[in-house]
Amino acid sequence: MTDATPTTDVTRPLRRESGAFAMLAVDQREAMRLMFAGDASPAADGSVPADVLAAVPDSVLTDFKLKATRILTPYASAVLLDRQFVWDAAMDQRAVASTCSAIIAADQFVPGNGEVVTDQVIDESIDYEAVKAQGAVAAKLLVIYREDEPAQKRIDMVEDFVSRCKAAGLISIIEPVCKAPRRGGEWDWNAGVLAAAQELGDLGADLYKAEVPLKGGGTDEELLAACAALDAAISSPWVVLSSGVAADDFPRAVEIACKAGASGFLAGRAVWRACIGASDVETALETDAVPRLQRLVDVVDRVVGSR
């Protein structure tokens, strides 16, 4: 859906003046712990040893998330935060810039089968009215898409989530992520990204957060065509995430996606990943992550703002 940014659009609080979404994700959980563990090599069965993850306490994640939120949100139109490690602290400390809207992650991740996230459910501990009172303007739900699992379960969950957000007056954001089928064997990740959009992109969510087709690879023409197919499948405004795309390649991917109909990004790793484990995290965020975020903002302002 090529987005004309109407003045009555419910997603307006998440946008910049240009009409573009320039949103920061800091809601990674065990995946971020794994980054702090040095992306430790998995065991033979694909799992990450518990003692490796246990060596990174929760406080390390919370500290990084708070610093990233304080330093980066002055440049973002919205920030996505998780309840588990940072939401309450960020709200209590007013870490989010006044010009940046707050989004709460409404998903609970289920580990297993050697994955830090093998499945997810709606986080039943979240009171939508309460988080709105704290400052949330939107909520986000991750949706794991596997071609060999029942579509109706995903559809029901998305419709339930959208209904909860609507009742609380929160903007609803869904984030379908394609994973390998449980049965194993060969599979087509890129086809799954499109199939997820075709299945879930017209269920009433206010914003769709998509994986970048081709993982940001291919020629400009190939990536543009793949993004155009996503645009045709999604009835709401949509943005791209950065997981799976090299940080230095992400600005190109964002630009091509926006030319095909996307309206911006909601990304974390492409902005702050290089700062994980830095001896001086605040300096790293200011000198590396801020310029990366500013470059992405410039891209979406230019492309989306010219529509």
PyMOL commands that set and color helices and strands:
alter all, ss='L'
color gray80, all
select helices_A, chain A and resi 12-14+30-36+50-54+58-75+87-92+128-134+151-168+189-200+213-216+220-233+247-259+269-275+281-305
alter helices_A, ss='H'
color red, helices_A
select strands_A, chain A and resi 21-25+78-82+101-105+107-112+115-122+136-145+171-178+207-210+238-240+264-267
alter strands_A, ss='S'
color yellow, strands_A
deselect
rebuild
show_as cartoon
